[in-house]
Amino acid sequence: MFKKIILLLSLMLIASSANATETGGKVKGFYINNTGLVLLKLDQPIQPACGDSVWNFQFSVNGTASKEWITMLLTAKATNTVINLGYIPNPNGRCSVSYFYYY
């Protein structure tokens, strides 16, 4: 299972790294609403790249890697580990997550 997650994340990193901006930090807030939208805030300020200062990042639980991403976020939060992510900047709202990774 872990090898599949690493392979999937590696492929996603390669595919999306060309058009994504990268940042990292500790998980400060994590929220999933009833429509399946996952909202995320890191402890590092990310403005003006992401215009929503309450919840900077978002992705849908219906995405291909969403379950693995949620597992990674919960693990990073529980262990107080810095997590890195690629995102598409949106100065007028939340930034869309392209990938996650941590060491």
N, C-alpha and C positions, 0 to 999 in steps of 0.2 A: 504494500500500500504506500509506504513512504517513498519507495523508488518511483512509483507512478506519479506521485505528487511532484517530486523533484523534476522528473522528465517533463511533465506538463508545464510546470513553471518555467523551465529552461526554454521550452519551445515558445511559450508566450512571451518571454523576455526578448528572445530573438526577433519574434514577429512584431512586437509593439515598441521596441526600444527606439526605432527610427523616428517615430512621431510623438514620443512621450517625454515630458519633463519629469525629473526625478527629485524626490525629497525623502526625508526619513524622520523618525521620532518615536517616542513612546505613545502607546494608545491612551488618549485622554478620555475619549468618549466613543461609544459604539451603540448603535440603535438600529433596530429593524422594525419597520412599520407594517401595518396589516396589508399593504399592497405588495410587499416583498422588496421594498427599497431599503437598502442598507446604507446608513449614514455613519460617517467616521470623522473623528477629529483627533489630530496628533498634538503633542505638547509643544511643537515648534510652530511659530506663526508662519503662515503661507501666503499672506496677502501681499500684493494685489493679484497674484496669479489665480486665486480662487476668491470670488467675490462674497461668498456666504461665510461670515465670520463665526457663525454658530456651529455649522456642520460643513467643513471644507470639502469633503470627498463623498462620493456616492458610487454604488454599483447595485445591480439587481440580483436577487437570489436566483433568478431564472437563467443566469449566465452559465456558460460551460464550466468554469472553474470556481463558481461562487461558493460551493460547499467547502472546498479546500481553502479558499480565502478566509472564510469565516473561522475555520479551524485554526488557521495561522494567526488571525487577529486575537482569538480567545487565548491561544498559547502565549502570544507576545504580551497580552495584557496580564495574564496570570503570572508570568515570569518577569514582568517589568523589563522586557527586552526591546531594544530599538528595532523597529520594522521599517523597511524601505519600500517605497512604492513609486511606480510610474503613473503619470496622470496627464490628462488633456486639460490645459489651462482654460479657465472660464472666468474672466474678471467680473462677469455679471451674475454669477451664481455658483453652484457647487461644481467642482472639478470631477470628471469621470475617471475612475481608476482603470489603468491598463494592466498592471501587474503588481505583485508583492514579492518581497524576498527579505530574508534576514540571515545573519551569520550565527 
